[in-house]
Amino acid sequence: MSARQGGQPKLPTPPDGWPIGCYPTYEEAQRAVDYLADDDFPLSDVTIVGVDLMMVERVMGKLTWGKMLAAGAMPGAWFGMLMGLLLTLFNTTAEMRYEPIMLGLGAGAVFGALLAAASFGMNKGKRSFSSTSQLVAGRYDVLCQPRNAERGRDLLAKLALGQPPTSTP
């Protein structure tokens, strides 16, 4: 009994199935699965697998004290404002007071900036740039369970030839 027969596997498991298509980008693999869907193909038999995984870190720019202080002050201000709002909501007096919200906003921004400054100061010189990370694959294989692999391969061959699916909605 395969892991797919009872639904999605609970633990990380290698994919199973026969390859029915190979694509250089995820968008092309997704387009292939959409094509199969347009032909009423049983999509529960299909898996898209990223092969030759790479972690790509794109450098966004140099970190400066100003950027770090602003990056710390913003979430600190949001947290402080939330705390001030909670204090205002649970105020037992009849009048609505905005001082706790404003005080929370200011104090949160200051403490957030101080924490960011401490962190940046301790790491200065070790990582003075900002970046984003992304997991990408060298290629994307479309796998299918053996019971429908031949039909899937035939349909994707039609896609490669530019033919429309046989049972379009």
C-alpha positions in Angstrom: 0.0 0.0 0.0 1.6 3.3 -1.1 1.5 6.4 1.0 -0.7 8.2 -1.5 -3.6 5.6 -1.3 -4.6 6.8 2.2 -4.2 10.5 1.3 -1.2 12.7 1.8 1.7 11.1 3.8 2.1 12.3 7.4 5.9 12.3 7.4 8.3 13.6 4.7 8.6 10.9 2.1 10.2 10.8 -1.3 7.7 11.1 -4.1 6.6 8.1 -6.0 5.3 7.7 -9.6 6.6 7.7 -13.1 7.9 10.8 -14.8 5.5 12.1 -17.4 7.1 15.6 -18.0 10.2 17.6 -17.2 10.2 21.4 -17.2 12.8 24.1 -16.5 10.5 26.4 -14.5 7.7 25.9 -12.0 5.3 27.9 -14.1 5.7 25.4 -17.0 5.2 22.4 -14.7 2.1 24.2 -13.3 0.8 24.8 -16.8 1.3 21.1 -17.6 -0.8 20.1 -14.6 -3.5 22.7 -15.5 -3.6 21.1 -19.0 -4.1 17.7 -17.4 -6.9 19.2 -15.3 -8.6 20.6 -18.4 -8.7 17.0 -19.7 -10.4 15.7 -16.5 -7.2 13.8 -15.6 -7.1 12.4 -12.1 -4.9 15.0 -10.4 -4.6 13.1 -7.2 -2.2 10.8 -9.1 0.1 13.8 -10.0 3.0 15.3 -8.1 5.3 18.2 -9.1 8.8 17.6 -7.8 11.6 20.2 -7.7 14.9 18.6 -8.5 18.4 19.9 -7.9 17.4 22.3 -5.1 19.3 25.4 -4.4 19.0 28.1 -1.7 19.4 31.4 -3.4 20.1 34.5 -1.3 19.5 37.8 -3.2 21.4 40.7 -1.6 19.1 43.7 -1.3 21.5 46.4 -0.1 23.8 47.6 2.6 22.5 47.8 6.2 23.0 51.2 7.9 22.2 52.3 11.4 19.2 54.3 10.1 17.7 51.3 8.4 18.2 49.1 11.4 16.7 51.6 13.8 13.7 52.1 11.6 13.3 48.3 11.1 13.3 47.8 14.9 11.1 50.8 15.6 8.2 49.8 13.4 7.3 46.4 15.0 8.0 47.9 18.4 5.6 50.7 17.7 2.9 48.3 16.5 3.3 46.2 19.7 3.3 49.3 21.9 0.1 50.6 20.2 -1.6 47.2 20.7 -0.7 47.2 24.4 -2.0 50.8 24.7 -5.2 49.8 22.9 -5.7 46.9 25.3 -5.2 49.2 28.3 -7.7 51.7 26.8 -10.3 49.0 26.2 -10.1 47.7 29.7 -10.2 51.2 31.2 -12.9 51.3 33.9 -13.7 55.0 33.6 -16.5 56.1 31.4 -14.4 58.4 29.2 -12.3 57.2 26.3 -8.6 58.1 26.7 -6.0 58.0 24.0 -3.0 58.6 26.2 -2.2 54.9 26.7 -2.3 54.3 23.0 0.1 57.2 22.2 2.4 56.3 25.1 2.5 52.6 24.0 3.2 53.7 20.4 6.1 55.9 21.5 7.6 53.5 24.1 7.3 50.6 21.7 9.1 52.4 19.0 11.9 53.4 21.3 12.4 50.0 22.8 12.2 48.3 19.3 14.8 50.7 18.0 17.1 50.1 21.1 16.8 46.3 20.7 17.6 46.6 16.9 20.6 48.8 17.8 21.9 46.4 20.3 21.6 43.5 17.8 23.2 45.4 15.0 26.0 46.7 17.2 26.9 43.1 18.3 26.9 41.8 14.8 28.6 44.9 13.1 31.0 43.8 10.4 29.8 40.2 10.3 26.7 40.8 8.2 26.3 44.4 7.0 23.8 43.7 4.2 20.1 42.8 3.9 18.9 39.9 1.7 16.0 37.6 0.9 16.3 33.8 0.7 14.5 31.5 -1.7 14.5 27.8 -2.3 14.5 27.1 -6.1 15.0 24.0 -8.2 17.1 23.4 -11.3 14.1 21.6 -12.9 10.6 20.5 -12.1 9.4 16.9 -12.9 5.8 16.0 -13.1 5.2 12.5 -11.8 2.2 10.3 -12.1 1.1 7.0 -10.5 1.7 4.1 -12.9 -2.1 3.4 -13.5 -2.5 6.8 -15.4 1.1 7.5 -16.4 0.8 6.6 -20.1 -2.3 8.7 -20.6 -0.6 11.6 -18.8 2.5 11.3 -20.9 0.3 11.3 -24.1 -1.6 14.4 -22.9 1.6 16.3 -22.1 3.0 15.4 -25.5 -0.1 17.0 -27.0 0.6 20.1 -24.9 4.2 20.2 -26.3 2.7 20.1 -29.8 0.4 23.0 -29.0 -2.8 20.9 -29.2 -5.8 21.8 -27.0 -7.0 19.3 -24.4 -9.7 16.9 -25.7 -12.4 17.7 -23.1 -12.2 21.4 -22.5 -15.0 22.9 -20.3 
